[in-house]
């Protein structure tokens, strides 16, 4: 066999062992020989055994299984199935990753384990129906922001907001924001840019999926003094928690400027029905709890619970209890 064919046979064996074997699935010398022959690299058994030894010396954990159903399989891998499941869960739970990108990333994660386990991994995937951004630009934005931070450069961009018609529309008539990027954080299922705004003299945060037409600048970053003792975890801390409660379909009457707040919380699939020129109402399923009432309170007077009556009365009782401490 020519030297090139021997190298090809070695690579094919490595590929097949990684893709098709584990402690429950093995390939013996006969099966490996048939695979090599089907791919135009026929070898004798001595070459197969020599290739197994070469792959072991290379660092693959190849285990020989004895018996009539024995063969060779890969023992330990870079990632084990439980570790990959954790990564898949993180991808699925990430609202800033689009449904399309989530499926693509999970397929790639499946290549890090054998085909049988990859199928098991895919059976646990439930992407549809989860709140996902529709903005594919986020991946390029994240990369560009990291590049700007690595090169100590400012960035400029347009910033968008949601309308009741579920459209992202640039703010300030399309005027560009110019800031110094200092950190990226993943909080409340969204990616945020933490930056210093020299004009305002303060630290600001921006949702990365709402950043549009991002460009780097030749100007150096400023505001470093504000980040010497900056506590990102404290800055990103939120009060709305995941608490259980009775499931109810609740109707909310909202000012138009709260469209983005509603979409952020309940997803772009909600039906926002116009109510006059300045309001809309939306019916959503929520777990009614004190935390839900606290979230509504945090929105302010622009949001009102209009039904059902028992939820509205429950909210009034919640407010009365709190006000009682200040009377």
N, C-alpha and C positions, 0 to 999 in steps of 0.2 A: 504494500500500500504506500502511495506517495505521502510525503511529509504533510502536504496540505490536506489530504484526506484524513490522516490521523488526527490532525488538529480539529478538523470539522467534526469527526466522530466524537472527540472529547467534549466539544461544545454542545453537541446534540444530547449526549448523555447527561450533562449537567442540567440542561434545560428540562429534559424529561423528568429527571429525579426531583428537581425543584417544583415542577408543575403538577406532578401526578402522585407523589408519594408522601406518606406520613406513617405513623406507627400502625395504622389500620390498612394501609394500601402500600404495597411494595412492587418492585419490578425485578424479576430474576434475569439471569444472563441470557436465557433464550428469548425473553420478551424484549430485552434491550437490543439483542441482535436483530430481531425482526423489524424494530423501529428504525435501526440504522440502515438496514437493507432497503426498507421502503423509501428512505431519503437518499439513496444512492451512495451509501458509505458502508458496504458490507465488510465485516471484520470477523476474525475468529475469536474464540472464547478467551484465549490468552491476552488478546488486545483489550477485550472488555475488562478483564481482571486488572490489567496494567492501568487502564484508564480510571478504574475505581480507586486504585491506590494513589494515582496522580491527583485526583480530586480531593482525596482525604488529606494529602500533603499540602494541597492548596488551602485547606481550611474548612471544607465542607464536612459537617457531622454526618457521615454516612454510616448507617448501622446495618449489619447483616442479620437477617431474620432466618433462623434455621428451620428445617422441616420441609415437608412436601409442598407447602404453600408459601415457602420462604422466598427471600429475595433481598433487595436492598431498598432502604428508605432513608429520607432525611430526618434526622433527630431534631436537634435544636435549630431554630431559625433566628434571624435578626428580630422578627416580630412574631410573637405567639398569638393564637386566635383571641384570647381575652384582651390582649393589648390592642389588636386591630378593632375589636368590637367597641372599645373605649373611644378610639379615633373616629369610627363610624358614627357613634352617638354624638360626638362633638360636631361632626360635619352636619348631621341631620338637625341638631338643635340650633345651629348657627343661622339666624335669620338674615345676616348680611351676605350669606352665600346663596346664590340663586338655585332654583330647583335643578336647572340644567347642569350647573357647575357641581352641585352636590352629587348628582348621579355619576358624573365624570370622575370626581375625586374618589368616590367609593369603588368604582371599577378599578382604578389604579391601586387602591389599597388592597383589593382582592388579588392583585398580581404578586403580592408579597407573601402569599401562602399558597398551598396546593389547590388544584381546581375543585376537589371535593369540598374542602373547607370554605373555599371562596363562595360556592353555591350556598352553603349554610349561612355565610355572612350576608349574602344578598337577600335571604329569606327574612332577615331581621330588619330590612330597610323599609321604612314607611315615610316617604318624603311628601307625597301629595297631601294637600290639606294643611300642611304646616305653614306658618307665616314665613314667607321668603321674600327677599327683595327681588325686584325685576331688573335691577340696574347692573348690567354686565361690566360697566366701567369701573366698578369698585376695585377689581383686581389690579387694573392698570393704575388707579389712583393710589392704592397702597404701595405699589412698587415705586411710583414716582415720588411719593412722600418720603419713603425710606432713602431713596437716592439723594433727595434734597437734604435730609438730615445728615447723611454720611458725608456730603460735600459742603456742609455748613451754609446752605443757601436758603433764601426765602422762596416762597411760592405764591402764585396768584391764581385765582379761580373765580368762577361764578357760583353762587349758592342758590339752591332751589327750595321751594316749599310746595306742599300738597294743596290742591284746591278741592272743593266739594265734588268736582267733576273727575276726581282721581287722576289729575294730571300734575306732573312736576313742572312748575313754572319758576323761572329765575326771579330772584328778589331784586329790589332796587333797580328795576328796569334793565337788568343785565350788567350792572356795574360790577367791576372786579374787586374782589377782596385781596389784599396782599398782607401776608402774615409770615411769622417765623415759626416753622414747625419744630416741636420739641419732643412730642411723644404720640404714640398711637395706643389706644386702649379699647378693649372689647368689654362692653358693659351693657347690661339689659338687652342682650342679644343683638347689639349693634356695634359697629366699629366707629370710634370717634377720634378725630384729630385734636390734639391739645396744642395750642399755638399761642404766641404772643402777638398782640395787635399793637404795633408801635403808635399808631395814630390815636387809639383810645387809651393806651398806656396800661392795658389790662390783659390777663390771660383769658382766652376764649376757647370754646370747644365747638366742633363742627361734625355733623354726621357725614362720614365718608361717602355713603351712597347718595348724598344730596349735593356733593361737589361735582361741578361740571366744568369742562374745558380747562383742566388744571395745567399750569405751566410753571417751570422753574424760573428763578430769577438770578441774575448775576450778583445781586446784592447779598451781602453776608447777613446771617441771622443776628437778631438782637434780642434783648430781654433775658439774657442768660442769668442775671442776678435773681430773677423771679423763680428760677428753677433749681437753685442750689439746694434748697431744703423742701422741694415740692413733694407733697404726699399724694401720689396719683390715686391710691386706693381711697383715701379720704375724699378727694375731689369727686371721684366717680360714684361715691356711695349713694344709693337710692333708698327710698322708704317704702316703695310698693313691693310687697313680698308675695310669695306663692303660698297662700293660705286657703284651706278648704272652706266650703260653704254650700248652701243649697243652690242648685242650678236653677236659674230663672231666665226667662227672656225679658230683658229690661229695655224700655224705650227711653232714649236720651234726646233732649232738645238742646241743640248746640249753636253757638255763634259760628258763622262761616269760617272764621280764622282758626277754629279748632279742628278743621278737617284733617290736618296732618296728625294731630294728637290721636284722633279716632283711628286713622289708618295705621299709625305706629302700633297702637295697642291691639287692634282687632283684625288687621290685615286689609288688603285692598279689595277683598271680596265682599265687604259689607255694602249694603244698599243705603246710601245717604239720600234721603228724599227732601228736596227743597221745601222750605216753609217760609213763604214771603221772600223778601229781598235779602234779608240779613241772617237767616237761620236755616237749619236743616234738622231733621230728626232721623234717628237710626235706632233699630232694634237689634240687640246683641244678646247672646247667651253668656251669662257670667255666673260665677260662684259668689253668691251674695254673702258678704262678710264685712266685718268692721274695716278690713283692709281695702275692700272695694269702696266702701263709703269714704274712707280716707283719701283714696285716689280721686274720687269725684270732688271732694272738698278742695284738694290741691289744685284742681283745674280752675276753681273760682266760680263766679256768678255766670260765666258764659255757658255753663253746662247745668242742665236741670233734669232730674229724674221725673218723668211724667207717668210712668206706669211700670208694673202693675201697682195697684193702690197699696198693697201691704209692703212693698219694697219702698215706696215713697214715704209711707208712715214710719217704716223702720229707720229710714234716713233722718227723718225729722226727730225721732227719739234719740238717735245717735248724736245729732247736733245739740239737742236740748241737754243731754247728759254732759257734753263738753262745756256748753255755756254755763251749766250749773256751777262749774268750778270757778267761774269768773264773775258770778253775780254778787 
